[in-house]
Amino acid sequence: MGSFSETYETMETFEILKVSIVFIVSIFEPNKISLLSMSEEVKLKILKGAEGLFLKYGFKSITMDDIARELGISKKTLYQFFEDKTSLVDQAIVRHILQEESCCREICQHVNNPVEFMLLITDSFGDIKKQINQSILFDLKKYFKSSWDKLNYFRIDFIFNQVLDNLKQGKSEGYYHADIDESLTARFYIHLVDFMMNPDNYSSANYDFKTVHDEMMRYHLRSICTEKGLKFLNSSKLNQNTKK
């Protein structure tokens, strides 16, 4: 699988082509512009609706018939945008990945320190984590391997680099211990994510995904924070939110 940078270049090229096509159409057939916009809106509606159903019931049990019925659209309309369920799942996963990346970058621009960034990341996905069905990751890995590989690569590539940058910033600003190995610690974090993404590790103890994620973040931060970092962590309302 190519790197995410290569994927982005391909997507940017596709977006440029799409904009060019829309521009040409706007000149010669302006009435078709509204139709193109409506088409994109319908596809987005389907993706959002399908994501909600997948999160609640898992990937395996939801059928294309279920999705069409729940969204109040015909199967013909559904198959107009997605060749089959595998295609729908794959595009839903790609959309989820791009949303998470966008969220991370947005948060990074509005935080005061690296500890706050990690807490905001945890808090920002709180609503999603509450909706997650325990079987969703198992379903994805077993029945939709290509989509799972995309999500796994996102974990290894993007999340690793985000944590690595956060560790470097935290050390330079005195929030994290100066003697920690950034690369090794970032890999430890990825292994924690591995544990979290396998419900078999904790479902028997009646822990939900949100509880595990919140506890994982507190474990990570408390192991690397200096007195300065712990002072902020203990006083932060965001840290209190993760304990609820």
C-alpha positions as CSV (number, residue, x, y, z in Angstrom):
1,M,0.0,0.0,0.0
2,G,1.3,3.5,-0.9
3,S,2.0,6.2,1.7
4,F,-0.8,8.5,2.7
5,S,1.1,11.4,1.0
6,E,0.8,9.5,-2.2
7,T,-2.9,8.9,-1.5
8,Y,-3.4,12.6,-0.9
9,E,-1.7,13.5,-4.1
10,T,-4.0,11.2,-6.0
11,M,-7.0,12.6,-4.2
12,E,-5.9,16.2,-4.9
13,T,-5.5,15.3,-8.6
14,F,-9.0,13.8,-8.6
15,E,-10.4,16.9,-6.9
16,I,-8.7,19.2,-9.5
17,L,-10.2,17.1,-12.3
18,K,-13.6,17.1,-10.7
19,V,-13.5,20.9,-10.3
20,S,-12.4,21.3,-13.9
21,I,-15.2,19.2,-15.1
22,V,-17.7,21.2,-13.0
23,F,-16.3,24.4,-14.4
24,I,-16.6,23.2,-18.0
25,V,-20.1,22.0,-17.4
26,S,-21.0,25.4,-15.8
27,I,-20.1,27.1,-19.0
28,F,-21.8,24.9,-21.5
29,E,-24.6,23.3,-19.4
30,P,-25.2,25.5,-16.3
31,N,-28.4,23.6,-15.4
32,K,-26.4,20.5,-14.7
33,I,-24.5,22.1,-11.9
34,S,-27.4,21.9,-9.5
35,L,-27.8,18.2,-10.4
36,L,-24.1,17.5,-9.6
37,S,-24.5,19.2,-6.3
38,M,-27.6,17.2,-5.5
39,S,-25.8,14.0,-6.4
40,E,-22.9,14.8,-4.0
41,E,-25.5,15.6,-1.2
42,V,-27.3,12.3,-1.7
43,K,-24.0,10.4,-1.6
44,L,-22.9,12.2,1.6
45,K,-26.3,11.5,3.2
46,I,-25.9,7.8,2.4
47,L,-22.4,7.7,3.8
48,K,-23.4,9.5,7.0
49,G,-26.4,7.2,7.5
50,A,-24.5,4.0,6.8
51,E,-21.7,5.0,9.2
52,G,-24.3,5.5,12.0
53,L,-25.8,2.1,11.3
54,F,-22.3,0.4,11.1
55,L,-21.3,2.0,14.4
56,K,-24.5,0.8,16.1
57,Y,-24.9,-2.6,14.7
58,G,-21.5,-3.6,13.2
59,F,-20.5,-4.1,9.6
60,K,-21.6,-7.7,9.1
61,S,-25.2,-7.6,10.2
62,I,-26.3,-4.5,8.2
63,T,-27.3,-5.2,4.6
64,M,-27.8,-2.9,1.7
65,D,-31.5,-3.5,2.1
66,D,-31.3,-2.3,5.7
67,I,-29.4,0.9,4.7
68,A,-31.9,1.7,1.9
69,R,-34.9,1.2,4.2
70,E,-33.4,3.2,7.1
71,L,-32.4,6.1,4.9
72,G,-35.7,6.1,3.0
73,I,-34.1,5.6,-0.5
74,S,-34.5,3.0,-3.1
75,K,-31.9,0.3,-3.7
76,K,-31.5,1.6,-7.2
77,T,-30.3,5.0,-5.7
78,L,-28.0,3.2,-3.3
79,Y,-26.3,1.2,-6.0
80,Q,-26.1,4.3,-8.2
81,F,-23.4,5.5,-5.8
82,F,-21.9,2.3,-4.5
83,E,-21.2,-0.9,-6.4
84,D,-21.8,-3.1,-3.4
85,K,-21.5,-3.2,0.4
86,T,-17.8,-3.6,0.3
87,S,-17.5,-0.3,-1.7
88,L,-19.8,1.5,0.7
89,V,-17.8,0.2,3.8
90,D,-14.5,1.2,2.1
91,Q,-15.7,4.7,1.3
92,A,-17.1,5.1,4.8
93,I,-13.8,4.1,6.3
94,V,-11.9,6.5,4.1
95,R,-14.3,9.3,5.1
96,H,-13.8,8.5,8.8
97,I,-10.0,8.6,8.4
98,L,-10.0,11.9,6.6
99,Q,-12.4,13.3,9.3
100,E,-10.1,12.2,12.1
101,E,-7.0,13.7,10.4
102,S,-8.9,17.0,9.8
103,C,-10.0,17.0,13.4
104,C,-6.4,16.4,14.7
105,R,-5.0,19.2,12.5
106,E,-7.8,21.6,13.6
107,I,-7.2,20.9,17.3
108,C,-3.5,21.3,16.9
109,Q,-4.1,24.9,15.7
110,H,-6.1,25.9,18.8
111,V,-4.3,24.4,21.8
112,N,-2.0,26.0,24.4
113,N,0.2,23.0,25.1
114,P,0.9,19.3,24.1
115,V,-1.0,17.9,27.1
116,E,-4.1,19.8,26.2
117,F,-3.8,18.5,22.6
118,M,-3.9,14.9,23.8
119,L,-6.9,15.6,26.1
120,L,-8.8,17.3,23.4
121,I,-8.2,14.4,21.0
122,T,-9.7,12.1,23.6
123,D,-12.6,14.4,24.3
124,S,-13.4,15.1,20.6
125,F,-14.1,11.5,19.9
126,G,-16.2,10.9,23.0
127,D,-19.6,10.9,21.2
128,I,-18.3,8.5,18.5
129,K,-16.9,6.1,21.1
130,K,-20.2,5.9,22.9
131,Q,-21.9,4.7,19.7
132,I,-19.4,2.0,18.8
133,N,-20.6,-1.5,18.8
134,Q,-18.1,-3.9,20.3
135,S,-18.2,-6.1,17.2
136,I,-17.4,-3.4,14.7
137,L,-13.6,-3.8,14.7
138,F,-13.8,-7.6,14.5
139,D,-16.3,-7.4,11.6
140,L,-14.1,-4.9,9.7
141,K,-10.9,-7.0,10.2
142,K,-12.6,-10.3,9.2
143,Y,-15.0,-9.4,6.4
144,F,-13.6,-6.2,4.9
145,K,-9.8,-6.7,5.0
146,S,-9.0,-3.9,2.5
147,S,-10.8,-1.3,4.6
148,W,-9.2,-2.7,7.7
149,D,-5.8,-2.3,6.1
150,K,-6.5,1.4,5.4
151,L,-7.5,1.9,9.0
152,N,-4.5,0.0,10.3
153,Y,-2.1,2.0,8.0
154,F,-3.7,5.2,9.4
155,R,-2.9,4.0,12.9
156,I,0.7,3.2,12.0
157,D,1.4,6.2,9.9
158,F,-0.7,9.3,10.9
159,I,-1.3,8.6,14.6
160,F,2.3,7.5,15.2
161,N,3.6,10.8,13.6
162,Q,1.1,12.9,15.5
163,V,2.2,11.3,18.8
164,L,5.8,11.6,17.9
165,D,5.5,15.4,17.2
166,N,3.5,15.8,20.4
167,L,6.3,14.1,22.4
168,K,9.0,16.3,20.9
169,Q,7.0,19.4,21.6
170,G,6.2,18.3,25.1
171,K,9.9,17.7,25.9
172,S,11.0,21.0,24.5
173,E,8.4,22.9,26.5
174,G,9.0,21.0,29.7
175,Y,5.7,19.2,29.9
176,Y,7.2,15.7,29.3
177,H,10.3,14.2,30.8
178,A,13.4,15.2,28.9
179,D,15.0,11.7,28.9
180,I,12.1,9.8,27.2
181,D,12.8,8.2,23.8
182,E,10.2,9.9,21.5
183,S,10.2,7.2,18.8
184,L,10.0,4.3,21.3
185,T,7.3,6.0,23.4
186,A,5.3,6.7,20.3
187,R,5.5,3.0,19.4
188,F,4.4,2.1,22.9
189,Y,1.3,4.3,22.3
190,I,0.5,2.5,19.1
191,H,0.6,-0.8,20.9
192,L,-1.9,0.7,23.4
193,V,-4.1,1.5,20.4
194,D,-3.7,-2.1,19.2
195,F,-4.9,-3.3,22.6
196,M,-7.9,-0.9,22.4
197,M,-8.8,-1.9,18.9
198,N,-9.2,-5.6,19.9
199,P,-12.4,-5.9,22.0
200,D,-11.4,-9.4,23.0
201,N,-8.9,-7.8,25.4
202,Y,-11.5,-6.2,27.6
203,S,-15.1,-7.1,26.6
204,S,-15.2,-10.0,29.1
205,A,-14.5,-7.5,31.9
206,N,-17.5,-5.3,30.7
207,Y,-15.4,-2.3,29.7
208,D,-16.7,-0.3,26.8
209,F,-14.5,1.3,24.1
210,K,-14.8,4.8,25.6
211,T,-13.7,3.7,29.1
212,V,-10.7,1.9,27.6
213,H,-9.7,4.8,25.4
214,D,-9.9,7.3,28.3
215,E,-8.0,5.1,30.7
216,M,-5.3,4.5,28.0
217,M,-4.8,8.3,27.5
218,R,-4.5,8.9,31.3
219,Y,-2.0,6.0,31.5
220,H,0.1,7.4,28.7
221,L,0.1,11.0,29.9
222,R,0.9,10.2,33.6
223,S,3.8,8.1,32.5
224,I,5.5,10.9,30.5
225,C,4.5,14.1,32.2
226,T,6.8,16.2,34.3
227,E,5.6,18.1,37.4
228,K,4.6,20.9,35.1
229,G,2.7,18.5,32.8
230,L,0.9,16.8,35.7
231,K,-0.1,20.2,37.2
232,F,-1.9,21.0,34.0
233,L,-3.3,17.5,33.6
234,N,-4.8,17.5,37.1
235,S,-6.3,20.9,36.9
236,S,-7.7,20.5,33.4
237,K,-11.5,20.2,33.0
238,L,-10.9,18.0,30.0
239,N,-9.2,15.5,32.3
240,Q,-12.2,15.5,34.5
241,N,-14.4,14.9,31.5
242,T,-12.6,11.6,30.7
243,K,-13.4,10.3,34.2
244,K,-17.2,10.6,33.7
